[in-house]
Amino acid sequence: MPASAQSVQTNPPGESRERPAEPIALALDCLERGDNVAAVRHLKEHVSRNAEQVLFRAQLAELLLGLHRFSEAQTEFEAAIACSQEGAPGPRSRLVHYHTRLMEIAREREDEYGEYLHRGIGLHLVACQLAGKGDSGEVERLQCKAAAALKEAQLIRPEDARAAWYLYRVWSQLDQPRPAGKALHKAIAAAPFSKLTPLEARELSLVSRQSSVLK
């Protein structure tokens, strides 16, 4: 028999090689056993292959937070926000929770800017969810609290566009055109040097173009 033929190994008839378990199955098995460190490893692999699956990314972020791996958890929650903003109403409904988690992480990391920023954004989103449900006083109260938090964030890091962008949105909701215009101007100026999500960057660009047309 030729040497090349001898080197080929075949399975017996009727048998097939077992396919390796998928990372998500391995992660779930690790979670059942309480091995969160290993679950994180497998979830990371799954998320790297399926970046659009926000719920698994959020679960990964929660596990990292529980392990006090704050920097990694922050990265995953921020990615979950960016993906959820582009998604259906279901994923978008979790945005407040993700911003709350980022506020908690910022507090743990003694990041005052992040704490005020995510507090302000979270309050603004809650107010937007309540808008149109009849309690205009509560909506206004929440938007005012959001504005106060975002102004604090802007004082700490005036060169970042994100606080200014959400301040623009808050002042617009409160029908305050003058402070809204000032916030928008600051957001436009800082945008090239800031870390905005893709949706935030597109929305800011659109508002900027509309504003320039109206002048």
C-alpha positions in Angstrom: 0.0 0.0 0.0 1.4 3.4 -0.9 2.7 5.4 2.1 0.3 8.3 1.3 -2.7 5.9 1.7 -1.3 4.5 5.0 -1.2 8.0 6.5 -4.9 8.7 5.9 -7.0 7.8 9.0 -10.7 7.2 8.5 -13.5 6.7 11.0 -15.2 3.3 11.1 -18.4 3.0 9.1 -21.4 4.6 10.9 -19.2 6.7 13.2 -18.5 10.5 12.9 -16.2 12.7 14.7 -17.8 14.8 17.4 -18.1 18.4 16.6 -16.5 20.7 19.2 -19.0 22.4 21.5 -19.9 25.9 20.6 -18.5 28.7 22.9 -22.0 29.7 24.1 -22.8 26.1 25.1 -19.5 25.9 27.0 -20.3 29.3 28.7 -23.7 28.1 29.8 -22.1 24.9 31.2 -19.6 27.0 33.1 -22.3 29.2 34.5 -24.3 26.2 35.7 -21.1 25.0 37.6 -20.5 28.5 39.0 -17.2 28.9 37.1 -17.7 32.5 36.0 -14.1 33.0 35.0 -14.3 30.3 32.4 -17.7 31.5 31.4 -16.2 34.9 30.6 -13.6 33.3 28.4 -16.2 31.4 26.3 -18.6 34.3 26.2 -15.8 36.5 24.9 -15.2 34.1 22.1 -19.0 33.9 21.3 -19.4 37.7 21.3 -16.3 38.1 19.0 -18.0 35.9 16.5 -21.5 37.4 17.0 -21.1 41.1 17.7 -24.7 41.9 17.0 -26.0 39.7 19.8 -26.4 42.4 22.5 -27.9 40.3 25.2 -24.8 38.0 25.3 -22.5 41.0 25.3 -24.5 42.5 28.2 -24.3 39.1 30.1 -20.5 39.2 29.5 -20.3 42.7 30.9 -22.3 41.7 34.0 -20.0 38.8 34.6 -16.9 41.0 34.3 -18.5 43.5 36.7 -19.2 40.8 39.2 -15.5 39.8 38.9 -14.5 43.4 39.6 -12.9 43.6 36.1 -14.2 47.1 35.8 -12.3 48.3 32.7 -13.3 45.3 30.6 -16.9 45.5 31.9 -17.0 49.2 30.9 -15.8 48.4 27.4 -18.5 45.7 27.0 -21.3 47.9 28.3 -20.3 50.7 26.0 -20.3 48.4 23.1 -23.8 47.1 24.1 -25.0 50.7 24.2 -23.7 51.4 20.7 -25.3 48.3 19.3 -28.6 48.8 21.2 -29.0 52.3 19.9 -29.1 50.9 16.4 -31.5 48.1 17.3 -35.2 47.4 17.8 -37.2 48.8 20.7 -36.5 45.7 22.8 -32.7 46.2 23.0 -33.1 50.0 23.3 -35.3 49.5 26.4 -32.1 48.2 28.2 -30.1 51.4 27.6 -31.0 52.9 30.9 -29.8 49.8 32.7 -26.5 49.9 30.8 -25.9 53.6 31.6 -26.7 52.8 35.3 -24.1 50.1 35.2 -21.6 52.5 33.7 -22.4 55.1 36.3 -21.6 52.4 39.0 -18.4 51.4 37.3 -17.3 55.1 37.1 -18.0 55.5 40.8 -15.8 52.4 41.5 -13.0 53.8 39.4 -13.4 57.3 40.9 -14.2 58.7 37.5 -16.4 61.7 38.3 -16.9 62.6 34.6 -18.2 59.2 33.8 -20.4 59.1 36.8 -22.1 62.4 36.0 -22.3 61.7 32.3 -24.0 58.4 32.6 -26.3 59.6 35.4 -27.4 62.5 33.1 -27.9 60.3 30.1 -29.8 57.7 32.1 -32.2 60.4 33.6 -32.7 61.9 30.1 -33.6 58.5 28.7 -36.1 57.8 31.5 -37.7 61.1 30.9 -38.0 60.4 27.2 -39.7 57.0 28.1 -42.2 58.8 30.3 -42.9 61.6 27.8 -46.4 61.3 26.4 -47.7 59.3 29.3 -49.4 62.2 31.0 -47.0 63.2 33.8 -45.4 66.2 32.2 -44.2 67.5 35.6 -42.2 64.3 36.3 -40.7 64.4 32.8 -39.6 68.0 33.4 -38.2 67.2 36.8 -36.1 64.3 35.4 -34.9 66.4 32.5 -33.8 69.2 34.9 -31.9 66.6 37.0 -30.3 65.3 33.8 -29.3 68.8 32.8 -27.6 69.3 36.2 -25.6 66.1 36.0 -24.6 66.7 32.4 -23.5 70.3 33.2 -21.3 68.8 36.0 -19.8 66.4 33.5 -19.1 69.2 31.1 -17.3 71.3 33.7 -15.0 68.3 34.5 -14.3 67.5 30.8 -15.3 70.5 28.6 -13.4 69.1 25.6 -15.7 66.1 25.3 -18.7 66.3 23.0 -20.9 63.7 24.6 -22.0 65.7 27.6 -22.7 68.7 25.3 -24.7 66.6 22.8 -26.9 65.2 25.5 -27.3 68.7 27.1 -28.5 69.9 23.7 -31.1 67.1 23.7 -32.2 67.9 27.2 -32.5 71.6 26.7 -34.4 71.0 23.4 -36.8 68.8 25.3 -37.3 71.5 27.9 -37.9 74.1 25.1 -34.9 76.2 26.0 -33.4 77.2 22.6 -30.6 79.5 23.9 -28.8 76.9 26.2 -29.6 74.2 23.6 -27.8 76.3 20.9 -24.8 76.8 23.2 -24.6 73.1 24.0 -24.9 72.2 20.3 -22.1 74.6 19.4 -19.8 73.0 22.0 -20.7 69.5 20.8 -20.0 70.3 17.2 -16.6 71.9 18.1 -15.6 68.9 20.2 -17.0 66.1 18.1 -13.8 65.4 16.0 -11.8 64.8 19.2 -14.5 62.8 21.1 -15.7 59.3 21.5 -19.3 59.2 20.3 -21.3 56.1 19.3 -22.0 55.8 15.6 -25.6 56.8 16.1 -24.7 59.8 18.2 -22.2 61.0 15.6 -24.7 60.7 12.8 -27.4 62.5 14.8 -25.0 65.3 15.7 -23.9 65.6 12.1 -27.5 65.8 10.9 -28.5 68.4 13.5 -25.3 70.4 12.7 -26.2 70.5 9.0 -29.8 71.5 9.7 -28.6 74.2 12.0 -26.2 75.6 9.4 -28.9 75.7 6.8 -31.3 77.6 9.0 -28.7 80.3 9.7 
